[in-house]
Amino acid sequence: MASDNLLGEFLRARRALTRPSDFGLPEPIRRRSPGLRREEVALLVGVSVDYYVRLEQGRDRNPSQQVLNALARVFQLDDEATAHLYELARPEPRRRRAGNRRPEKVGPGLLRLLDCWPHTPAIVLGRHLDVLAGNLLASALAACHNAGQNAIQALFLDPGSRTTFPDWHTVAADTVASLRAAAGTDLDDPRLTDLVGELSLKSEEFRQLWARHDVRNRTTGTKRFVHPMVGELTLDFETFTVNSAPGQALVVYYAEPGSPSAHALGLLGSAVATDRQPELRQPQPKTTAPEAGAQQRTAANDQR
């Protein structure tokens, strides 16, 4: 999956997604490929066709700021995608990759924080959208929030996800764009390579979305869920970076106060609290002998 011409791949993908009619250009009935032709992009950007072809082919790797801004305008890139374009054109030197990257773990303080929110679904995601931790309500809300699995794998490979998310196609597009944004120019990361390779083989929809080269970090927004017990919920979410663990993100869902979704979320929270399920969180260290004794005494007291 790694390439030494990431800029060219991005330009080709965005060119295919740009309609000639957006610029008053005719759309001939017979086009060998969708989107703008190279000569049309060159005309709109204000460069020679030969120069633009060299950019796509990776034979010219130093476009000026003026050219990059013109490309962003022609391809109608938002601020985040424009920043990604600049990153591809002027990549920072890569650090030497460690042989074995240490597994991502959630700090004990953040785990305690999740437990303090029994009425607020919250999960912690890793750099490749692995669900590293989550509280009980998050797990009850959607199976893809269970710790130990990968959120994007669950989204594309678990048929039940299409029932959980009524707006599945929107959620899928946003999630793929988020994964590419997190990857940046580090597309030869072994974990990412394996993940994208598996999903590309098993899901045509993922393969098509990944090929678009969309880049989008959804730090806030709204998502709809359908739960078999409480029905449909419309929840807002906020995403926070975990400063103590670069690459990790805390995602918190909440409902508008007094709304039907707030009532449904309250019912689900009550059901979870009554059921007293075992917590689906990051595995904890083995209990020491004194701690085991304390747990046994607590259990004995509960039975009296």
PyMOL commands that set and color helices and strands:
alter all, ss='L'
color gray80, all
select helices_A, chain A and resi 6-17+20-23+38-45+49-57+65-74+79-89+108-115+136-141+143-145+151-157+161-164+168-183+190-202+204-211+260-275+289-303
alter helices_A, ss='H'
color red, helices_A
select strands_A, chain A and resi 122-125+131-134+220-227+231-241+249-254
alter strands_A, ss='S'
color yellow, strands_A
deselect
rebuild
show_as cartoon
